[in-house]
Amino acid sequence: MTTRKIVVLIPVYNEQAVIDEVLREIQRAGYPEIVMVDDGSSDETYHRAQQVDGVIVLVDASEGPLPQT
């Protein structure tokens, strides 16, 4: 039987107010591997996520939020 591994992928942009709680809740739910993709946040989202063990933080500083339509 093959064991499957689940990795949680989270796209973020300027989420410093909630990122700590979101990451910890995902870990508490039993998902030990989390990849967060920061789209060039101008706040402390990146730095806060780096402080959480087990989180891989990637940065794509290309665009930021999508334009409102």
Contacts in CASP RR format, 6 or more apart in sequence:
PFRMAT RR
TARGET T0000
AUTHOR 0000-0000-0000
METHOD contacts of the structure
MODEL  1
MTTRKIVVLIPVYNEQAVIDEVLREIQRAGYPEIVMVDDGSSDETYHRAQ
QVDGVIVLVDASEGPLPQT
5 33 0 8 1.000
6 31 0 8 1.000
6 33 0 8 1.000
7 31 0 8 1.000
7 33 0 8 1.000
7 34 0 8 1.000
7 35 0 8 1.000
8 26 0 8 1.000
8 31 0 8 1.000
8 33 0 8 1.000
8 34 0 8 1.000
8 35 0 8 1.000
9 34 0 8 1.000
9 35 0 8 1.000
9 36 0 8 1.000
9 37 0 8 1.000
10 22 0 8 1.000
10 23 0 8 1.000
10 26 0 8 1.000
10 34 0 8 1.000
10 35 0 8 1.000
10 36 0 8 1.000
10 37 0 8 1.000
11 36 0 8 1.000
11 37 0 8 1.000
11 39 0 8 1.000
12 19 0 8 1.000
12 36 0 8 1.000
12 37 0 8 1.000
12 38 0 8 1.000
12 39 0 8 1.000
12 41 0 8 1.000
12 45 0 8 1.000
12 49 0 8 1.000
13 38 0 8 1.000
13 39 0 8 1.000
13 40 0 8 1.000
13 41 0 8 1.000
13 45 0 8 1.000
13 64 0 8 1.000
13 65 0 8 1.000
14 41 0 8 1.000
14 42 0 8 1.000
14 43 0 8 1.000
14 45 0 8 1.000
14 65 0 8 1.000
15 22 0 8 1.000
15 41 0 8 1.000
15 43 0 8 1.000
15 45 0 8 1.000
16 41 0 8 1.000
16 43 0 8 1.000
16 44 0 8 1.000
16 45 0 8 1.000
16 48 0 8 1.000
19 36 0 8 1.000
19 45 0 8 1.000
19 48 0 8 1.000
19 49 0 8 1.000
20 48 0 8 1.000
20 52 0 8 1.000
23 34 0 8 1.000
23 36 0 8 1.000
23 49 0 8 1.000
23 52 0 8 1.000
23 55 0 8 1.000
24 52 0 8 1.000
26 34 0 8 1.000
27 34 0 8 1.000
27 52 0 8 1.000
27 54 0 8 1.000
32 54 0 8 1.000
33 54 0 8 1.000
33 56 0 8 1.000
34 52 0 8 1.000
34 54 0 8 1.000
34 55 0 8 1.000
34 56 0 8 1.000
35 55 0 8 1.000
35 56 0 8 1.000
35 58 0 8 1.000
36 49 0 8 1.000
36 55 0 8 1.000
36 56 0 8 1.000
36 57 0 8 1.000
36 58 0 8 1.000
37 58 0 8 1.000
37 59 0 8 1.000
37 60 0 8 1.000
38 45 0 8 1.000
38 46 0 8 1.000
38 49 0 8 1.000
38 57 0 8 1.000
38 58 0 8 1.000
38 59 0 8 1.000
38 60 0 8 1.000
39 60 0 8 1.000
39 61 0 8 1.000
39 62 0 8 1.000
39 63 0 8 1.000
39 64 0 8 1.000
39 65 0 8 1.000
40 46 0 8 1.000
40 59 0 8 1.000
40 60 0 8 1.000
40 61 0 8 1.000
40 62 0 8 1.000
40 64 0 8 1.000
46 57 0 8 1.000
46 59 0 8 1.000
49 55 0 8 1.000
49 57 0 8 1.000
50 57 0 8 1.000
END
